[in-house]
Amino acid sequence: MKYNSHGKLKPSGSVEKAIMTKGHITTFEERIEIVKYCIESDRNYNEIAEKYKVSYQQVRSWTVKYTEFGIDALLDRGENEKPKASLQS
């Protein structure tokens, strides 16, 4: 109810901590480093997100993409850019 009425929300638990934080823009090399560190640390997404100042969801997303599609999946394709289809002659 507080959320819908724009009331002030407090995080659950005794420690005051931001629930969602705004991350920073990462480079391709940083994403590779983050994903590799994440895999090496048994996919501890919370720890990695805090260490690199990015969101939990973003770390998980990059790790899943890397695992399923490889390193090229970490390229920043831009918001509206779609992968180019290969041209066959």
N, C-alpha and C positions, 0 to 999 in steps of 0.2 A: 504493500500500500504506500509506503514511504516513497518508493521509486516512482510510482505513477503520479503521486502528488508533488514530485520534485523535492521531497524532504531529504534531509541529510542522512546518508547511510554510514554505518560503521561496519568495519570488517568483523567477521565472527572470530572468536578466540580472544585471548587476553592481550595479545601483542598487536599494537596498532601498526598496520602494514598496508600499503596500497594494494588493492586487489588487481587493478589493471594499470599498467604503466605504459607510457608512450616510449616505444623503442627508438632506435636510431637507424638511419639508412646504412645498409651494409654493402660492401663490395663483394664481388664474386669470390675473391680470395678469402675474405672473412667468412663467408658462408661455408666454403670448403673446410676451413679450420674449425668452425663451430660444429659442423656435422661429424667430422672425424673425431673430435674430442668427445662429442656426445656418444658416439658408438663405442669408443674406448672406455667411457665411464658408465657402461651398461645403461645407456639411454636415460640418464638422470636429467630430464628436461628442466625441472625446476632449478637445479644447480647451474646448469648451463645458461639458462635464461637470465638468472641473476648475475652471473659472471660476465656475460657479454652485453648486458643491458638491452636484451631483446625479449619479446614475449614468448611464453611457454608454447603457445600455439604455433608461432613461427618456427621455433626450433624443431618441434615435432613434424611440422609440415615439410621442412627442408630435409629432415632425416628420412621420412617416408619416401619422398620424391627421389632422393639419392639412392636409397635401397632398391626401389622399384625400377628406376629409369637411368641411373648412373649420374655422372658428374655434370653432364649437359643440362640436366633438369634444374640445376641451381643457377643457371644463367637468368639474369633479369631481362625478361622479354618486353617489359613495359606494360602498361595497363591495357592498351588496346592492340598491341602487336601480337599477331598470331604466328606460330611457326610456319616457315615457308615450305611449301610442297616442293619435293624434288622434281626437276624437269627431266622428262625422258624424251630422247630424240627418236 
